[in-house]
């Protein structure tokens, strides 16, 4: 390991494992607390954090399970520290209840899911993207969530930093939905100089404790400033439906409406600022491939092949999967003759694409149950079908 | 204000809250503990005869006596009747999910080691659903004081059996008598490595308060188990109909035995309640161990 700068940023060019790039991204973002539990294929994130955090003034703790990990992360965030955990399918399931607590208490933190094949123990060492709907709806009740999907170790590094910035900006848990391929892929990763890395912190209250209401937002705002433990504000927060004081208000729906609506609105009404998409060759496209993560990366070759065959095909890569880019997909559906959606599950995000396309164009799923990446030929065949070409042998 | 003769109403609307607020001011003025309470949240939800009020009062007096900086004290609760404590104290306070107060508190403490972190929750929360976190925090000697109010049942959900219900105890889910062996919370803590373990009934309030002071000032994982009546959920089905009946029971069956072997502190139905300070030791805390290993690395 080359010497890190004073604030822990390991600037330079590396040949680096995705999971390790994720850990380095967290350290660049100012993460100084990691609580986790070993699970393939996310273990290397924890290992790297256990090695790095003590050297930069942070704390690594291996908890007794993923429920504990998620809670410890929330606790650390309420102590004022940027905090993260990393897991995979089974652990992600165990974190769901307390992901909801994080949403309800409006706790900035980052949860990385290095997805593997499921359901249940499934395929521990092999890739999957079957947790995408769980990412959206996995905790009970209504809420909105931000989920990012990197396609390379470099992007896993970049998006981990960005996930922290989003979580601090919107006071919400942010999910990095990567997968076993990207997490276990070793590639070139460039860690920029410290001054080139944008790091955002949470907004603090500017009023004295006696005037501070922890869940009060000013008119026109959706995210309340956050005081943490030990600052003299004597805050109270709860997983129960609460009023502006943070006090339980469970007798009827008077507090439920404004609270839950705001929790959803602060994400949904900031979609323009949150959603990141990558477009390639969509201007004159007759067919669009809509994909994310490693599945989008394996779609690059079939897109190129189809173009050589004369099919005008473009690609829309969802860097942000949640909140979903409804308008962009709706707009795309009005311009193309077909949309092809490869993903390593039996059809999750394709349902969202169908919803937005609303029958205006044909939507073709290219499913894969997990355990490997797509056969590029399968994607190519779907592109041909979408373009109205006869399937070729 | 019209009050029913039994002294409480099931239907407490916001109006009666406001009325109660006014009445309280009129009747007895401010309570000495009011500065430590979120008085705008009172009256509390606890039933007449419940031991939680006493446990909370003992905690607050202990807190004042401990001399700790109250801006640096954080209280974390889980779910349940005892779990509501976090909502009543005018301190940094966190009402978390069922069973998970301890890991949340672990994050708080490690995120800001200057904090004195207190977990205040019930037996069902801490040693049934949250039992794994309880033993692991004790094993790590994580720096926190756990106050566990043990009323032998799940009160808030209507008196169900849990991991502390004595054999034979009648609850709404053990209508013919509980057939599972219970945990002794104190024994569990001691066996898992807690450096301070004490148990008191709410009858022994002064002793309880003194133990909480000691626990608050003890570095590492300290446990104070508080035996408390739950007339609504447990007592009325087990020959302790009123809170007062339980207090008589504690008076007659409480056996103060400092230094008792925690393994021999099981609480049986209609048996003695062994109480006292069982463990008072010292060993480096989690953070001291963490720093010790790092210092070794730096020295090398």
Contacts between the chains, C-beta under 8 A, distances in Angstrom:
chain1	res1	chain2	res2	distance
A	33	B	107	6.9
A	33	B	110	6.5
A	33	B	111	5.8
A	35	B	103	7.7
A	35	B	106	7.8
A	35	B	107	6.5
A	54	B	290	7.4
A	54	B	294	5.5
A	54	B	297	7.9
A	59	B	110	4.6
A	59	B	111	7.7
A	59	B	290	7.2
A	61	B	106	7.0
A	61	B	110	6.3
A	63	B	103	6.2
A	63	B	106	7.6
A	63	B	136	7.6
A	64	B	103	8.0
A	64	B	132	5.3
A	64	B	133	6.4
A	64	B	136	4.3
A	65	B	132	6.7
A	67	B	99	7.8
A	67	B	100	6.2
A	67	B	103	7.2
A	68	B	100	7.2
A	68	B	102	7.9
A	68	B	103	3.7
A	68	B	106	7.5
A	68	B	132	7.6
A	68	B	133	5.5
A	68	B	136	7.4
A	69	B	103	7.5
A	71	B	96	6.6
A	71	B	97	7.3
A	71	B	100	4.4
A	71	B	103	3.8
A	71	B	104	4.4
A	71	B	106	7.8
A	71	B	107	6.6
A	72	B	103	4.8
A	72	B	104	7.0
A	72	B	106	5.0
A	72	B	107	3.7
A	72	B	110	7.4
A	73	B	107	6.1
A	74	B	96	7.7
A	74	B	104	5.9
A	74	B	107	6.3
A	75	B	76	7.5
A	75	B	94	7.6
A	75	B	103	7.1
A	75	B	104	4.1
A	75	B	105	6.2
A	75	B	106	6.3
A	75	B	107	2.5
A	75	B	108	4.1
A	75	B	109	7.7
A	75	B	110	7.9
A	75	B	111	6.5
A	76	B	107	3.9
A	76	B	108	7.0
A	76	B	110	6.1
A	76	B	111	3.6
A	77	B	107	7.4
A	77	B	111	7.2
A	78	B	94	6.6
A	78	B	104	8.0
A	78	B	107	7.5
A	78	B	108	6.0
A	78	B	111	7.3
A	79	B	107	6.9
A	79	B	108	4.9
A	79	B	109	7.7
A	79	B	110	7.6
A	79	B	111	2.7
A	79	B	112	3.9
A	79	B	115	6.7
A	80	B	111	6.4
A	80	B	112	6.3
A	81	B	111	4.1
A	81	B	112	7.3
A	83	B	107	6.9
A	83	B	111	7.1
A	97	B	97	5.8
A	98	B	97	5.7
A	98	B	100	6.4
A	101	B	96	6.3
A	101	B	97	5.2
A	101	B	100	7.9
A	105	B	94	7.9
A	228	B	92	8.0
A	228	B	112	7.9
A	229	B	74	4.5
A	229	B	92	4.0
A	229	B	94	7.9
A	229	B	108	5.9
A	229	B	112	6.5
A	229	B	115	5.9
A	230	B	71	6.8
A	230	B	72	5.4
A	230	B	74	7.1
A	230	B	92	6.7
A	230	B	112	5.2
A	230	B	114	6.1
A	230	B	115	5.2
A	231	B	71	7.6
A	232	B	71	4.4
A	233	B	92	7.3
A	234	B	71	7.4
A	234	B	90	5.5
A	234	B	91	5.9
A	234	B	92	5.9
A	234	B	93	7.9
A	235	B	92	5.5
A	235	B	93	7.4
A	236	B	38	6.9
A	236	B	86	7.0
A	236	B	87	6.2
A	236	B	92	7.8
A	236	B	93	4.8
A	236	B	94	7.7
A	236	B	95	7.4
A	237	B	93	7.8
A	237	B	94	5.9
A	237	B	95	7.1
A	238	B	86	7.6
A	238	B	87	6.5
A	238	B	94	7.6
A	238	B	95	3.6
A	239	B	95	6.5
A	239	B	96	6.4
A	239	B	97	5.7
A	240	B	95	6.7
A	245	B	40	7.9
A	247	B	38	7.5
A	247	B	40	7.8
A	247	B	41	6.1
A	247	B	87	7.0
A	248	B	87	6.3
A	248	B	95	7.6
A	251	B	13	7.9
A	251	B	14	7.4
